[in-house]
């Protein structure tokens, strides 16, 4: 099995409703942090990690993203776009884009996070013992309850082992196409699919202890800009 992940999918079809009025005429992935848009920060990180092909799903003001990024050549990437006539949510968007993703496993990342996570450390999942690998972070103030638990063996579950603390899903993962086997293209979230795979102990994880911001509000966008201004590296 390959040891490097060459393909990634960026989830960029959200409405950005919590960012109004900033997203009234600009899709959230194109909002600037420093002098660079959120999605460009991410593309630069993926290139540094060895990714050569990226698929981006589009819905709200998607043409703006496509016009801005083009075919990816200026980043050293091959960018393809999966355009959605209706919002398909996370899993639906991935399922629609699967024909554009040639590898069995690939990185999936939300377009609206800012982090110093090193994507080069991610490895493929085999589709047999693991269908997914997800990156977890300490719970931010806006999500104190967290999402999942990780045990000593690095397996991720919905229920806690004794003494485990909940952690938040960062929006960074490696997914295997078999996680979506036989599912139709329709609006659905990836979370129930991950939960099902967790019941079979087929989701591994790791905890990122560095910097991570879910840029989901004007206040967190300001926080991201402060971090970059003060030397944060992304």
ROKENU-898572 format. One line per 10 residues: number of its first residue (from 0); their letters; for each residue x, y, z of C-alpha. Coordinates in nm, 2 decimals. Layout:
N
NUM> A> X Y Z | ...;
END
This chain:
234
0> XXXXXXXXXX> 0.00 0.00 0.00 | 0.12 0.35 -0.07 | 0.27 0.54 0.22 | 0.20 0.89 0.09 | -0.14 1.05 0.02 | -0.14 1.23 -0.31 | -0.51 1.33 -0.32 | -0.72 1.55 -0.10 | -1.08 1.68 -0.10 | -1.16 2.02 0.04;
10> XXXXXXXXXX> -1.52 2.07 0.17 | -1.61 2.42 0.06 | -1.98 2.41 -0.01 | -2.11 2.57 0.31 | -2.33 2.87 0.33 | -2.12 3.07 0.58 | -2.44 3.19 0.75 | -2.27 3.26 1.08 | -2.03 3.50 0.91 | -2.29 3.74 0.77;
20> XXXXXXXXXX> -2.24 4.01 0.65 | -1.89 3.90 0.55 | -2.02 3.62 0.34 | -2.30 3.81 0.17 | -2.10 3.82 -0.15 | -1.79 3.63 -0.07 | -1.78 3.25 0.01 | -1.62 3.18 0.35 | -1.32 2.99 0.20 | -1.21 3.31 0.03;
30> XXXXXXXXXX> -1.22 3.53 0.34 | -0.87 3.66 0.41 | -0.65 3.57 0.70 | -0.36 3.81 0.67 | -0.31 3.86 0.30 | -0.42 3.51 0.20 | -0.76 3.34 0.18 | -0.84 3.05 0.41 | -0.85 2.81 0.13 | -0.52 2.93 -0.01;
40> XXXXXXXXXX> -0.35 2.87 0.33 | -0.48 2.52 0.32 | -0.37 2.46 -0.04 | -0.02 2.57 0.04 | -0.01 2.33 0.33 | -0.13 2.04 0.12 | 0.13 2.11 -0.14 | 0.40 2.12 0.13 | 0.27 1.77 0.24 | 0.31 1.62 -0.11;
50> XXXXXXXXXX> -0.05 1.64 -0.22 | -0.06 1.68 -0.60 | -0.44 1.66 -0.68 | -0.73 1.83 -0.50 | -1.10 1.81 -0.55 | -1.31 2.10 -0.41 | -1.69 2.08 -0.38 | -1.88 2.39 -0.45 | -2.23 2.53 -0.38 | -2.27 2.88 -0.23;
60> XXXXXXXXXX> -2.09 3.13 -0.46 | -1.89 2.84 -0.58 | -1.80 3.01 -0.91 | -1.61 3.27 -0.71 | -1.39 3.00 -0.56 | -1.33 2.84 -0.91 | -1.25 3.18 -1.06 | -1.00 3.26 -0.78 | -0.82 2.92 -0.77 | -0.84 2.81 -1.14;
70> XXXXXXXXXX> -0.69 2.48 -1.23 | -0.44 2.50 -0.94 | -0.13 2.54 -1.16 | -0.01 2.85 -0.97 | -0.01 2.63 -0.65 | 0.16 2.34 -0.82 | -0.16 2.14 -0.80 | -0.43 1.98 -1.02 | -0.76 2.12 -0.89 | -1.09 1.97 -1.00;
80> XXXXXXXXXX> -1.43 2.09 -0.89 | -1.74 1.90 -0.79 | -2.04 2.14 -0.84 | -2.35 2.07 -0.64 | -2.70 2.18 -0.76 | -2.83 2.13 -0.41 | -2.63 2.12 -0.08 | -2.53 1.76 -0.03 | -2.37 1.80 0.32 | -2.04 1.63 0.39;
90> XXXXXXXXXX> -2.09 1.27 0.30 | -2.32 1.35 0.01 | -2.06 1.59 -0.13 | -1.78 1.33 -0.10 | -1.99 1.06 -0.26 | -2.06 1.28 -0.56 | -1.69 1.36 -0.59 | -1.57 1.00 -0.57 | -1.54 0.96 -0.95 | -1.28 1.25 -0.94;
100> XXXXXXXXXX> -1.08 1.08 -0.66 | -0.87 0.79 -0.80 | -0.71 0.67 -0.49 | -0.88 0.44 -0.24 | -0.80 0.67 0.05 | -0.76 1.05 0.05 | -0.74 1.34 0.29 | -1.07 1.53 0.36 | -1.05 1.87 0.52 | -1.29 2.15 0.59;
110> XXXXXXXXXX> -1.21 2.47 0.40 | -1.28 2.69 0.70 | -1.01 2.58 0.95 | -0.67 2.74 1.02 | -0.41 2.52 1.18 | -0.04 2.44 1.20 | -0.12 2.07 1.16 | 0.14 1.89 0.94 | -0.06 1.71 0.67 | 0.25 1.52 0.57;
120> XXXXXXXXXX> 0.21 1.30 0.88 | -0.12 1.15 0.75 | -0.10 0.80 0.61 | -0.35 0.60 0.40 | -0.61 0.37 0.56 | -0.65 0.02 0.42 | -1.03 -0.01 0.41 | -1.02 -0.34 0.60 | -0.90 -0.27 0.96 | -0.96 0.10 0.92;
130> XXXXXXXXXX> -1.21 0.30 0.72 | -1.11 0.63 0.86 | -0.85 0.82 1.05 | -0.95 1.15 1.21 | -0.76 1.43 1.38 | -0.90 1.55 1.72 | -0.83 1.86 1.91 | -0.90 1.99 2.26 | -1.25 2.12 2.29 | -1.28 2.49 2.20;
140> XXXXXXXXXX> -1.49 2.73 2.39 | -1.77 2.71 2.13 | -1.78 2.33 2.16 | -1.71 2.23 2.52 | -1.89 1.90 2.50 | -1.66 1.76 2.23 | -1.75 1.49 1.97 | -1.56 1.16 2.03 | -1.32 0.97 2.25 | -0.99 0.81 2.18;
150> XXXXXXXXXX> -0.84 0.51 2.37 | -0.49 0.41 2.44 | -0.48 0.20 2.12 | -0.56 0.51 1.91 | -0.91 0.39 1.82 | -1.19 0.65 1.82 | -1.53 0.59 1.97 | -1.85 0.77 2.05 | -1.86 0.64 2.40 | -1.59 0.70 2.66;
160> XXXXXXXXXX> -1.36 0.45 2.82 | -1.31 0.50 3.20 | -1.13 0.83 3.26 | -1.13 0.95 2.89 | -1.22 1.31 2.81 | -1.42 1.40 2.50 | -1.23 1.57 2.22 | -1.35 1.77 1.91 | -1.32 1.65 1.55 | -1.09 1.90 1.38;
170> XXXXXXXXXX> -1.24 1.86 1.03 | -0.92 1.68 0.92 | -0.94 1.32 0.82 | -0.82 1.04 0.60 | -1.12 0.85 0.46 | -1.14 0.53 0.25 | -1.39 0.51 -0.03 | -1.54 0.19 0.12 | -1.68 0.41 0.40 | -1.93 0.52 0.13;
180> XXXXXXXXXX> -1.99 0.19 -0.04 | -2.32 0.16 -0.22 | -2.45 0.49 -0.09 | -2.65 0.72 -0.33 | -2.57 1.08 -0.40 | -2.80 1.26 -0.17 | -2.77 1.50 0.12 | -2.62 1.33 0.42 | -2.36 1.39 0.69 | -2.04 1.19 0.73;
190> XXXXXXXXXX> -2.08 1.17 1.11 | -2.33 0.88 1.11 | -2.10 0.68 0.88 | -1.81 0.75 1.11 | -2.02 0.64 1.41 | -2.11 0.31 1.24 | -1.74 0.25 1.16 | -1.65 0.33 1.52 | -1.88 0.05 1.64 | -1.67 -0.19 1.43;
200> XXXXXXXXXX> -1.35 -0.04 1.57 | -1.25 0.08 1.22 | -1.18 0.45 1.30 | -0.84 0.55 1.43 | -0.74 0.89 1.55 | -0.47 1.12 1.68 | -0.48 1.44 1.89 | -0.33 1.76 1.75 | -0.20 1.97 2.03 | -0.09 2.27 1.82;
210> XXXXXXXXXX> -0.29 2.56 1.69 | -0.63 2.51 1.54 | -0.92 2.75 1.48 | -1.26 2.67 1.33 | -1.32 3.00 1.15 | -1.69 2.99 1.20 | -1.77 3.34 1.32 | -1.64 3.69 1.27 | -1.49 3.67 1.62 | -1.29 3.36 1.53;
220> XXXXXXXXXX> -1.18 3.52 1.20 | -1.04 3.81 1.40 | -0.87 3.55 1.63 | -0.71 3.38 1.32 | -0.59 3.72 1.19 | -0.43 3.80 1.53 | -0.25 3.46 1.53 | -0.11 3.52 1.18 | -0.01 3.87 1.26 | 0.18 3.75 1.56;
230> XXXX> 0.39 3.50 1.36 | 0.16 3.20 1.35 | 0.28 2.97 1.08 | 0.03 2.78 0.86;
END
